[in-house]
Amino acid sequence: MDASADFDPWSPRFVADPYPGYARLRASGRVHWFAPSRQWLVPHHADVRALLRDRRLGRTYLHRFTHEEFGRTPPPAAHEPFHVLNGNGLLDLEAPDHTRIRRLVSQAFTPRTVEGLEPTVRRLARELVDDLLAEGGGDLIATVAEPLPVAVIAEMLGIPAADRALLRPWSADICGMYELNPDEETAGRAVRASLEFSAYLRELIADRRARPADDLISALIAAHDAGDRLTEQEMVSTCVLLLNAGHEASVNTAGNGWWALFRHPGQLAALRADHGLLPTAIEELIRYDTPLQLFERWVLDDIEIGGTVIPRGSEVALLFGSAHHDPAGFHDPGRLDITRSDNPHLGFGAGIHYCLGAPLARRELIAVFGELLRRAPEMRLVAEPEWKPGFVIRGLRELLVAC
């Protein structure tokens, strides 16, 4: 069946509250054809979880097929800078390239390394909350939620503090291409950002070759020089991916999470009374209003879902937001419960593309929520927020608070 009546990712009303539409999708079947984006929508938790691990699907098909063999039209030549940048990053690679690069990058996200970042994360969170308190409030997203993960990832990469203001605009423009059916204006911004960000990183890589430092870029260069096959393009793409993936989810989890808590004052009061609930609360906020609503996969070999055969060459859209509100996966999923212990959410993915930075993201969120709970115990919302127009990466424009 065509799902257009229940799934409208370009509608502000749907973006503001997609969950009733998801419920109708789940009730009417396990898979639905969505003609506007030519994708198969998968709304159930069990199916989404299984397909994330199914090697008959992939983030790319170019490791096995040409565009023509796969029945797809190559992207316009004018978009090539974006696709070169995106296609050489971990998120859009499959084995063996994915395995090789992930092994190198994972060394920056070991438990010991992440634990070593804890003082930096806490210091940055404290300084950002200082700024919010000094002003008596403001936009929680722009003042606190956004700068923290950007600063942490930039510090890991070795990007000078003076250059970090460049990163968020580049990232936002590149991530616009992850939305469904991006228009030419969006593509143009993504191409420009891809060119500018790549040029910046190539200069930084050249500088680190001449003057190595204690950062991830220097470590990747050293790994290359030691015999691990890592091209400069792969280094550039990896750095861009770490920045984009390393802060988009954290920013929107913080914004969406505080908005959810403000709408559920009983849960907020419980968290304010017992900060020890923070670890389970963070997992619940990721589930309840997840920032990544949809994740795409290409069908490399025919699959079958609920009696529907989806042929090779198709694209599936795994609906994380729907999966997280599936009663078959979660008890009373429409209720925000910061004490929820059985919480198999998929906010960090699954399978070979499971988020490398998940432990770091959790520490960042616990640090920033904890700092706000301790030092702004009376923080309150002063205006109902609006959602940004994007749906795949779903977040608020701003979240205005008073302290």
N, C-alpha and C positions, 0 to 999 in steps of 0.2 A: 504494500500500500504506500501511497505518497504521504509523507509525514508533514507536508507544508502547513497543515492546519494547526498542528501542535508544536511546531518547531520553527521559530522565526528569529534567527540570531541577529537580524538587522533592525528589529523593532525595539525601541527604548523600553517599552512596557515589558517585553519578554526578557530583555537583559536585566531589568530591575527585579524580576521574580520569575525565573524559568521553571521553578519546581512544580507548579500545577501542570504545565505542559509535559514535563518529564513523566509525571505520574500517568498521564493519558497514554504516552508512548509505551511505557512498561505494560500497561493494562491491555494494550492492543497488539502486542507481539514482541518477539525477541530481536527483530531486525526490520528496519524500515528504509525504503528508498527515499532519498531527499533530492529531488530533481534540480533545485537551484544550484547546488554545489556538486551534483553528480556523485554523491557519496551514499554509502549504506550506514545508517545510524544504529548504534548498538547501545541500548539504554540500561541493560541489567548488570548488576554488580558481578555475578558469577561469570557472565560472558566477557565483560571488560577485563576482569582479572585474568581469565584464561587466555584471551587473545594477546594481552601484553607479553605473555611468555611463549606464544606460539611462533615457531620459527618459519611457518609458512607465510608469515607477514613480515614486513620490513619497513624501516623508515625511508629506505630508498630501494629502487629496483635496478639501479645502474651497475651494481656489482654483478648482475646476472644477465641483464637485457639492455639492448639499446632502446631509445624512446620508441622507435618504429616497431621493434619486436614486441614491445609491451603494449602497443596500441595507443601510445600517447603522443601528443604533439610536443616537440621540444619548446622550452620557454623562449620568449622573444630574445633576440640577440642583445637588445638594449638592457635587459635585466641580468646579463651575464655576471657583472661584478657581485651582485647579491648572491646568485646561485653558486658561484665559485667559493665565496666566503662561507656560505651556509653549508654547502655540500662537503666541505673538508673538515667540519667539526664533528665531535663525537655524536651529537644528537642525530645526525643524518648520515652516519656511516654504519655499515654492517661489517661482520667479520670477513676477512682477517684484519682489515685496517682498524676497525673499531677496537678489536682486542689489543692490538699493538699500542694504540694511542692511549686507551684507557689504562693500560698497565703503567704507562709512564706518568700520567696525570694523577692516578690514584695515590701515588707516593706523597702528594701534597695534601691528601685528605685522610691520612692514617689517624687512628684514635689519638696517638701521641701528638701529632701535629695539631689536630683540632683542639686538644686540651691545652696545648701551648699558646693557642690564640685567645684563650679565655680571658686573660687580663686585658688584652687589647679590646676585645668585644665589650667587656664591662666598662672600661674607661671611656670608650666612644659613646656607649649608651648613656653613661652618667653625664658626659659633656653635652650631649644633645638634649637631654631632659633639663639640664641647667638652662639652656637657651630658651626652651619652652616656658619654664617657670619664670624666667626673668621678664618675659613679655606678658605674663599672666594668662598665657594660652596662645592659640593660633591654629594653624593647620597642622594637625598631628602627623599627617602623611609627609608633607614637605619638610617639616622641621625635625622629625624624629625617625619615622618609619623608613623613609627613602634614603637619607644620608648614611645610615648605619651599614647596611649590607654593601652599598657602593664603596664605602671607605674600607671595609674589611677585605673585599675582593681586590680592590685596587692596591691595598697594602701587600696582599699575597703576591700579586703579579709584579709589584715593584713600580707602579705608575706614580710619578711624583705628585704630591698633594696639589701643587699649583695647576696640574692638568686635569684634575678629577671632575671639574665642572663640565668638561667636554663629554664625559662618558654617558651620562643619563640621556641627553638628547639623541646621541648616536644610537643608543640601545633602543629607545622608544621608536625611532624611525625604522630600525631594522625589524623590530618585533611586529610592526604593523603588517608585515608580509605574512605573518602567521595566521591572520584572520581569514575568514572564508571569503573567497572571491575578491581579493584586494583590487582597487581600481588603479588606474595609471598614475594618478597623483600620489597615492600611497607607494606604488612601486618606484616612482621617481625619487621620493624621499629616501626609500630604503637603499636604492642604488648609490645615491650621493653619500649617505652615511657609511655604506660599505666601503666606498672608495676612500673616504676621509679617515675612517677608523683604521683601515688596512694600512694606509700610508703612514699614519701616526705610529702604529705598532711596528712596522718595518724599520722606522727610524729608531725606535726604542730597542728593538732586537739588535740592530747594528751597534748601538751604544753599549748594550750589555755584552756583546761579543768582545768589545775593546776593554770594557770595565765591568767584569762580572760582579754581581752583588748577591746578597742572601735573599733571593726571591725566586718565584716559580719560573719566570722567563729565563733567568740565568740557568736554572736547573734543567730546563728543556734543551737549552743550547748545549749544556754539558752532556746530556744524554745523547744528543745527536753526534757530538764530537767523539763520544765513547763507542759509537758504532750502532746505536739504535737509530733505525731509519725514520727520521722525522723531518719532513720538508719544511721550508720556511712558511709556505702557505698553510700547512697543518698547524704550525705554531701560532700563526696569526688567527686562524679560525678557532683554535682551542681557546685562546685568550678571549676572543669576542664571546664565545659560547659561555665561558665561565662567568664573564661579567653579566651577560643577559640572563642566563639561568640562575646565577648566584644572587640576583637581587630582585628580579621581577616577582618571583613567587613570595619572597620574604616581605617585600613592600605591600603587596596586595593581601597577604595573609594577615599582616598587622592591621591594615585599614579595614578590611572586611571583618576581621575578628573583633575589633573594638566596636564597630557598628553593630555587630550581633550582640555583644555584651550590653551595649546601651539599650538595645531593644528587649533585653531580658534582664531587668534589674535584679531579680532574685539570684540569677547566676553570677552577676557582677558582684553583688553583695557577698555571696559565698566565697568568691575568689579573693575579695578584699579582706575577708575575715581569715582566710587560710591560704597563704601564698604557697604552701606545700602542694596545692592542687595544680600548680602551674604546668607540670609536665603533661598530665592528662588533659588539662584545659587546652593547651596548644594543639594537641592531636585532634581534639574535638572541634576546635575552630577551623583547622585545615579541612576537616570533613564537612562541617556544617555549611560553609559558604566558600567552597574551594576556589582558589584564584585561577586554576587551570581547568576550564570547563570541558574541554574537548581535546583529544589527542588523535592524530591521524596515523594510519598505517596503510601501506600498499599490500595488496593480496598477490603474493608471489606464486602461489599454487592454490588451486581451487579449495575453498573451505565450505562447510555447511553449518548453518546456524538455525536451529529450530525448524528444520525441513526446507530451508531456503539455501540453494547453492549459490555462492558468491564466487564468480569466476576470476581466474587470474587476470590481472590488468585493472581490477576494480580498486576502489579506495574505501576504507571503512573509517568512520568517525566514532571513536570510543568516547562516550559521554560520561566523563568523570562525575560531573555534577549530578547527573541522574543516578549513576551507580552509588553515590554516597547517600542518596535518599531512597534507596531500594529497601523495602521492609524485609526482603529475603536475605539481605546482607547485614542489616542493623536493626536492633530493637527500637521501635518508636523513632524512626529516623528524622521525623519533622521536629523533634524536641531537641533543643540545645541542652546538653548534659555534660558539664565540665568534669564530672566524675566517671564518665563512661570508660570502662576498662576494656571491654570487648569492642575494639575499634579498628577493623581491618581496612582502613581507608587506603586509597591509591594515590594520594596527593604527591608522592615522590616517584610514581611510576612503579614498574616491576620488570623482572626479567633483566636482560643484558643492558637495558637502558635505564635501570634504576638510578636515581639521582645520586651522583658521587658526593654532592655537597649536603646531603640530608642531615648528617650529624651537626655540621656547622650551622645550617639554617635553624635547626632546633635550638642550638645554643644562643644564636642571635635573638630569636623570638623570646626565649625565656628571659634573656638579659633585658630586653627593652620593655617587655610587659612587666617584669619584676621591678624595674626602676620606676616605672610610672605608678605601679600599685603602691610602692613604698613612699614615694615622694610627692605624688599628686593624688592622695586618697579621695579627694573630693572632685576630681576632674569630671566635668559634665559636658554633654553635647550642647552646642548653642544654635545649630541649624541642621536641618535634615539634609544629608548629602545627596548628590547626584552621581549616577554611575557614568563612567566613561563609555563612549560608544562601542568599544571593542567587546566582543563576547568570548572569544577563545581564551584570551588573557583578560579576566574580568576583575575590575577594580573601581574604586571610587575616584572622582576627580579631586576631592579634598574632604577632610574631616575636621570641622572647626570645633574647637573645644575651649573651655575656660577652666583655669586651675585655681 
